[in-house]
Amino acid sequence: MFQTPYNAAPFSRFTPTDYLPAIEKAIAESLAQINSITQNSEPATFKNTIEALAYTGLELDRLTAMFFNLNSAETNDALQAEAQRISPLLTDYGNDIRLNEALFKRVKAIYNQREQLSLTAEQQTLLEKTYKSFTRNGANLSLDDKERLRKIDKQLATLKLKFSENALAETQHYQWVITDKNTLSGLPDFVLEMLAQEAKKRKVQGWVITLDLPVYTAVMKYADNRDLRQKLFTDYHSRCAGESAYNNETNVLHIAQLRQARASLLGYPNYATFALEERMAETPEKVIAFLNEQLAKDKPQAIKELEELKTFSGLTDFQQWDFAYYAEKLKQEHYQIDDSLLKPYLALDKAVEGMFAVAHKLYGLHFTLTEEVEKYHPEVQTYKVTDENGNYLALFYTDFFPRAGKRNGAWMTSYKEQYRDEQGNDSRPHISIVCNFTRPTDTAPSLLTFNELTTLFHEFGHALHGMLSKVTYPSLSGTNVARDFVELPSQLMENWCYEEETLRLFATHYQTGEPLPIEWVKKVKAVEDFMKGILNVRQLNFGFLDMEWHTYPHLERLENVRTFEQTVTKATQLYPPIDEMCISPAFSHIFSGGYAAGYYSYKWSEALEEDALEVFKEAGFFNKTVATRFRKEILERGSSEKESILYKRFRG
């Protein structure tokens, strides 16, 4: 398509205003392909309808992947303005396909005779998913209701974009300038240097605290000044709320209400019922029962941990902004280990080498830096990925540091899915991981906290799921799996961070080259479950809040987001309430990401991950037989069969 090495994305060919005409042209070509399917005079068959449909819009997919990935990682006012034009077009395009009566008639005819067809398991999956993509998105509605659906979808597309833009702007524009160094008592030198460097970049005197995650977590963990911690905690947990210039509270209400209206139009009692129908959990009742079961297990432990922290702190009014600070102090007392000791051994460039070495030991992969592939930012690195026989498998992009125009957090994405084309050629994927790690300073390379190290391995687990895909159809490729299954490879991969054999691959002091002391390795493993009860309840809080937003029966009556949050999450609250706290307006996972009625997936996948981990523990973390089975039954298979079948096949 692009006539570039590996058909890689040609970022430099496109200015922000070039995307719209290119996408309009690709939409027209895709709809022409759809038209040729519906006008085919031959009776509908799997090949001339289902398979033909599966290969439409591939050029459009490449263009939109480029555009929206840039809009997340390297955006600007011009790109955001174009997104407001492009997103409604794509919404209309999707509905032009799903609400096409002639096309649905052909799909339905094949679906109705599916029992008589000799289809492979992957073909059966594609047929079922294709049919449901129509029935679950309005194909059986009346003409009037189809128009209502179109309007709802366009409104949702616009609101989700606005939500994302506000969340990014809130983070980008926040700065807290500190001129008195005494205010920053307790912060290690590496944190002070990070804040000083930010001040220098912004051309102000002193130190600058931002809402970037590396800054926020470090200040909350080390700052002795309780007032400073309180203000930063409150500012972070009230982003896009209250008096914010980027207030998202109305957007949150409208998104939730429109999702409810869409589900109701399609015959579902709420959005969660609609979303979960095609996931492993199946129903909201099962999810809520699962969350309650986890809470019953974790909350007593969390309360016990919190009491220990309160006693240790000596405070009579222990608050949420005290948790990270006193947990770090208590951890140091119990284990004599902390990030300031570990960071010099966790240089990012070495950690990446170690991550690649793990992938080589498990799956025989090789990662080679390449200058053939264009980058969208100078800090991005690109790799050619090959197997043990030298066969090309994927392109891999890494983008590790926070900057203006890049949203917070960490994620894996793709610029191109894997699939076999209509001539049978294996078209390999282009995968990217995007993070916001601690930047290099004037005196040291990027040095990771241990939490950042696990984040790196987590996103790499997603990336392996994308890179090792080996299916036929693009819509079933890589991480295109049920939301409550997609976190299995990523959460499983985190466990390698705690293994001595892994750390021995890369954990050496960036100045002296000395390896991480063996007694520290043991402490790292021992501290893995420290304060796990409190951290688990925090995740469950997010899961319950997400489910409430997508099952609450009276959304149209809601006026106050903060009051709603406090009411529906009482069961998970461990601390005194904070009046200003309101997290939904910046809860991007569920309001602009793909986790609506799906945040429980992290805990659900964790249960799967713990079960899968036992297989590796029994055989050895680097056992090739088990790794090969995991690759063949999980990583290569995408959603070519039901996820429960794939997992059972791996587990035996």
PEVENSUL-V190643 format. One record per residue. N is the residue number from 1. RES is the residue in three letters. PSI is psi as a letter, one per 30 degrees, with the letter a starting at -180 (* if undefined). Layout:
n | res | psi
N | RES | PSI
N | RES | PSI
This chain:
n | res | psi
1 | MET | e
2 | PHE | f
3 | GLN | h
4 | THR | l
5 | PRO | k
6 | TYR | g
7 | ASN | h
8 | ALA | l
9 | ALA | k
10 | PRO | i
11 | PHE | e
12 | SER | f
13 | ARG | f
14 | PHE | k
15 | THR | l
16 | PRO | e
17 | THR | f
18 | ASP | f
19 | TYR | e
20 | LEU | e
21 | PRO | e
22 | ALA | e
23 | ILE | e
24 | GLU | e
25 | LYS | e
26 | ALA | e
27 | ILE | e
28 | ALA | e
29 | GLU | e
30 | SER | e
31 | LEU | e
32 | ALA | e
33 | GLN | e
34 | ILE | e
35 | ASN | e
36 | SER | f
37 | ILE | e
38 | THR | f
39 | GLN | g
40 | ASN | k
41 | SER | f
42 | GLU | l
43 | PRO | k
44 | ALA | k
45 | THR | l
46 | PHE | e
47 | LYS | e
48 | ASN | f
49 | THR | d
50 | ILE | e
51 | GLU | e
52 | ALA | e
53 | LEU | e
54 | ALA | f
55 | TYR | g
56 | THR | l
57 | GLY | g
58 | LEU | e
59 | GLU | e
60 | LEU | e
61 | ASP | e
62 | ARG | e
63 | LEU | e
64 | THR | e
65 | ALA | e
66 | MET | e
67 | PHE | e
68 | PHE | f
69 | ASN | e
70 | LEU | e
71 | ASN | f
72 | SER | e
73 | ALA | f
74 | GLU | h
75 | THR | l
76 | ASN | l
77 | ASP | e
78 | ALA | e
79 | LEU | e
80 | GLN | e
81 | ALA | e
82 | GLU | e
83 | ALA | e
84 | GLN | f
85 | ARG | e
86 | ILE | e
87 | SER | e
88 | PRO | e
89 | LEU | e
90 | LEU | e
91 | THR | e
92 | ASP | e
93 | TYR | e
94 | GLY | e
95 | ASN | e
96 | ASP | f
97 | ILE | e
98 | ARG | f
99 | LEU | g
100 | ASN | j
101 | GLU | e
102 | ALA | e
103 | LEU | e
104 | PHE | e
105 | LYS | e
106 | ARG | e
107 | VAL | e
108 | LYS | e
109 | ALA | e
110 | ILE | e
111 | TYR | e
112 | ASN | f
113 | GLN | g
114 | ARG | e
115 | GLU | f
116 | GLN | f
117 | LEU | k
118 | SER | i
119 | LEU | k
120 | THR | l
121 | ALA | e
122 | GLU | e
123 | GLN | e
124 | GLN | e
125 | THR | e
126 | LEU | e
127 | LEU | e
128 | GLU | e
129 | LYS | e
130 | THR | e
131 | TYR | e
132 | LYS | f
133 | SER | f
134 | PHE | e
135 | THR | e
136 | ARG | f
137 | ASN | h
138 | GLY | g
139 | ALA | f
140 | ASN | g
141 | LEU | l
142 | SER | l
143 | LEU | e
144 | ASP | e
145 | ASP | e
146 | LYS | e
147 | GLU | e
148 | ARG | e
149 | LEU | e
150 | ARG | e
151 | LYS | e
152 | ILE | e
153 | ASP | e
154 | LYS | e
155 | GLN | e
156 | LEU | e
157 | ALA | e
158 | THR | e
159 | LEU | e
160 | LYS | e
161 | LEU | e
162 | LYS | e
163 | PHE | e
164 | SER | e
165 | GLU | e
166 | ASN | e
167 | ALA | e
168 | LEU | e
169 | ALA | e
170 | GLU | e
171 | THR | e
172 | GLN | e
173 | HIS | f
174 | TYR | k
175 | GLN | k
176 | TRP | j
177 | VAL | k
178 | ILE | k
179 | THR | f
180 | ASP | j
181 | LYS | f
182 | ASN | f
183 | THR | f
184 | LEU | g
185 | SER | k
186 | GLY | f
187 | LEU | k
188 | PRO | l
189 | ASP | e
190 | PHE | e
191 | VAL | e
192 | LEU | e
193 | GLU | e
194 | MET | e
195 | LEU | e
196 | ALA | e
197 | GLN | e
198 | GLU | e
199 | ALA | e
200 | LYS | e
201 | LYS | e
202 | ARG | g
203 | LYS | h
204 | VAL | l
205 | GLN | k
206 | GLY | b
207 | TRP | k
208 | VAL | k
209 | ILE | k
210 | THR | l
211 | LEU | g
212 | ASP | k
213 | LEU | e
214 | PRO | e
215 | VAL | e
216 | TYR | e
217 | THR | e
218 | ALA | e
219 | VAL | e
220 | MET | f
221 | LYS | e
222 | TYR | f
223 | ALA | k
224 | ASP | f
225 | ASN | j
226 | ARG | e
227 | ASP | e
228 | LEU | e
229 | ARG | e
230 | GLN | e
231 | LYS | e
232 | LEU | e
233 | PHE | e
234 | THR | e
235 | ASP | e
236 | TYR | e
237 | HIS | g
238 | SER | g
239 | ARG | k
240 | CYS | g
241 | ALA | l
242 | GLY | b
243 | GLU | g
244 | SER | k
245 | ALA | f
246 | TYR | h
247 | ASN | k
248 | ASN | g
249 | GLU | e
250 | THR | e
251 | ASN | e
252 | VAL | e
253 | LEU | e
254 | HIS | e
255 | ILE | e
256 | ALA | e
257 | GLN | e
258 | LEU | e
259 | ARG | e
260 | GLN | e
261 | ALA | e
262 | ARG | e
263 | ALA | e
264 | SER | e
265 | LEU | e
266 | LEU | g
267 | GLY | g
268 | TYR | k
269 | PRO | f
270 | ASN | l
271 | TYR | e
272 | ALA | e
273 | THR | e
274 | PHE | e
275 | ALA | e
276 | LEU | f
277 | GLU | e
278 | GLU | g
279 | ARG | l
280 | MET | e
281 | ALA | f
282 | GLU | e
283 | THR | l
284 | PRO | e
285 | GLU | e
286 | LYS | e
287 | VAL | e
288 | ILE | e
289 | ALA | e
290 | PHE | e
291 | LEU | e
292 | ASN | e
293 | GLU | e
294 | GLN | e
295 | LEU | e
296 | ALA | e
297 | LYS | e
298 | ASP | e
299 | LYS | e
300 | PRO | e
301 | GLN | e
302 | ALA | e
303 | ILE | e
304 | LYS | e
305 | GLU | e
306 | LEU | e
307 | GLU | e
308 | GLU | e
309 | LEU | e
310 | LYS | e
311 | THR | e
312 | PHE | e
313 | SER | e
314 | GLY | g
315 | LEU | k
316 | THR | f
317 | ASP | h
318 | PHE | k
319 | GLN | l
320 | GLN | e
321 | TRP | f
322 | ASP | f
323 | PHE | e
324 | ALA | e
325 | TYR | e
326 | TYR | f
327 | ALA | e
328 | GLU | e
329 | LYS | e
330 | LEU | e
331 | LYS | e
332 | GLN | e
333 | GLU | e
334 | HIS | e
335 | TYR | f
336 | GLN | h
337 | ILE | k
338 | ASP | l
339 | ASP | e
340 | SER | f
341 | LEU | e
342 | LEU | e
343 | LYS | e
344 | PRO | f
345 | TYR | f
346 | LEU | h
347 | ALA | k
348 | LEU | e
349 | ASP | e
350 | LYS | e
351 | ALA | e
352 | VAL | e
353 | GLU | e
354 | GLY | e
355 | MET | e
356 | PHE | e
357 | ALA | e
358 | VAL | e
359 | ALA | e
360 | HIS | e
361 | LYS | e
362 | LEU | e
363 | TYR | g
364 | GLY | g
365 | LEU | k
366 | HIS | k
367 | PHE | j
368 | THR | k
369 | LEU | k
370 | THR | k
371 | GLU | g
372 | GLU | f
373 | VAL | k
374 | GLU | k
375 | LYS | l
376 | TYR | f
377 | HIS | k
378 | PRO | f
379 | GLU | f
380 | VAL | k
381 | GLN | k
382 | THR | k
383 | TYR | k
384 | LYS | k
385 | VAL | k
386 | THR | l
387 | ASP | a
388 | GLU | f
389 | ASN | g
390 | GLY | g
391 | ASN | k
392 | TYR | k
393 | LEU | e
394 | ALA | l
395 | LEU | k
396 | PHE | k
397 | TYR | k
398 | THR | k
399 | ASP | j
400 | PHE | f
401 | PHE | k
402 | PRO | k
403 | ARG | l
404 | ALA | k
405 | GLY | g
406 | LYS | k
407 | ARG | l
408 | ASN | l
409 | GLY | a
410 | ALA | k
411 | TRP | l
412 | MET | k
413 | THR | l
414 | SER | k
415 | TYR | f
416 | LYS | k
417 | GLU | l
418 | GLN | k
419 | TYR | l
420 | ARG | k
421 | ASP | l
422 | GLU | f
423 | GLN | g
424 | GLY | g
425 | ASN | k
426 | ASP | j
427 | SER | j
428 | ARG | l
429 | PRO | l
430 | HIS | j
431 | ILE | k
432 | SER | k
433 | ILE | k
434 | VAL | k
435 | CYS | l
436 | ASN | i
437 | PHE | l
438 | THR | k
439 | ARG | l
440 | PRO | l
441 | THR | a
442 | ASP | f
443 | THR | f
444 | ALA | l
445 | PRO | l
446 | SER | j
447 | LEU | k
448 | LEU | k
449 | THR | l
450 | PHE | e
451 | ASN | e
452 | GLU | e
453 | LEU | e
454 | THR | e
455 | THR | e
456 | LEU | e
457 | PHE | e
458 | HIS | e
459 | GLU | e
460 | PHE | e
461 | GLY | e
462 | HIS | e
463 | ALA | e
464 | LEU | e
465 | HIS | e
466 | GLY | e
467 | MET | e
468 | LEU | g
469 | SER | k
470 | LYS | i
471 | VAL | a
472 | THR | e
473 | TYR | k
474 | PRO | e
475 | SER | f
476 | LEU | g
477 | SER | l
478 | GLY | b
479 | THR | g
480 | ASN | i
481 | VAL | l
482 | ALA | k
483 | ARG | e
484 | ASP | g
485 | PHE | f
486 | VAL | f
487 | GLU | f
488 | LEU | e
489 | PRO | e
490 | SER | e
491 | GLN | e
492 | LEU | e
493 | MET | f
494 | GLU | e
495 | ASN | f
496 | TRP | f
497 | CYS | f
498 | TYR | f
499 | GLU | k
500 | GLU | e
501 | GLU | e
502 | THR | e
503 | LEU | e
504 | ARG | f
505 | LEU | f
506 | PHE | f
507 | ALA | i
508 | THR | l
509 | HIS | k
510 | TYR | f
511 | GLN | e
512 | THR | f
513 | GLY | g
514 | GLU | k
515 | PRO | l
516 | LEU | k
517 | PRO | k
518 | ILE | e
519 | GLU | f
520 | TRP | e
521 | VAL | e
522 | LYS | e
523 | LYS | e
524 | VAL | e
525 | LYS | e
526 | ALA | e
527 | VAL | f
528 | GLU | e
529 | ASP | g
530 | PHE | k
531 | MET | g
532 | LYS | e
533 | GLY | e
534 | ILE | e
535 | LEU | e
536 | ASN | e
537 | VAL | e
538 | ARG | e
539 | GLN | e
540 | LEU | e
541 | ASN | e
542 | PHE | e
543 | GLY | e
544 | PHE | e
545 | LEU | e
546 | ASP | e
547 | MET | e
548 | GLU | e
549 | TRP | f
550 | HIS | g
551 | THR | f
552 | TYR | k
553 | PRO | f
554 | HIS | h
555 | LEU | e
556 | GLU | f
557 | ARG | f
558 | LEU | k
559 | GLU | f
560 | ASN | j
561 | VAL | e
562 | ARG | e
563 | THR | e
564 | PHE | e
565 | GLU | e
566 | GLN | e
567 | THR | e
568 | VAL | f
569 | THR | g
570 | LYS | e
571 | ALA | f
572 | THR | g
573 | GLN | k
574 | LEU | f
575 | TYR | l
576 | PRO | k
577 | PRO | l
578 | ILE | j
579 | ASP | e
580 | GLU | f
581 | MET | k
582 | CYS | j
583 | ILE | f
584 | SER | e
585 | PRO | f
586 | ALA | g
587 | PHE | i
588 | SER | e
589 | HIS | e
590 | ILE | f
591 | PHE | f
592 | SER | f
593 | GLY | a
594 | GLY | g
595 | TYR | g
596 | ALA | k
597 | ALA | h
598 | GLY | g
599 | TYR | f
600 | TYR | f
601 | SER | e
602 | TYR | e
603 | LYS | e
604 | TRP | e
605 | SER | e
606 | GLU | e
607 | ALA | e
608 | LEU | e
609 | GLU | e
610 | GLU | e
611 | ASP | e
612 | ALA | e
613 | LEU | e
614 | GLU | e
615 | VAL | e
616 | PHE | e
617 | LYS | e
618 | GLU | e
619 | ALA | f
620 | GLY | k
621 | PHE | f
622 | PHE | g
623 | ASN | j
624 | LYS | e
625 | THR | e
626 | VAL | e
627 | ALA | e
628 | THR | e
629 | ARG | e
630 | PHE | e
631 | ARG | e
632 | LYS | e
633 | GLU | f
634 | ILE | d
635 | LEU | e
636 | GLU | f
637 | ARG | f
638 | GLY | b
639 | SER | h
640 | SER | f
641 | GLU | l
642 | LYS | k
643 | GLU | e
644 | SER | e
645 | ILE | e
646 | LEU | e
647 | TYR | e
648 | LYS | e
649 | ARG | e
650 | PHE | e
651 | ARG | e
652 | GLY | *
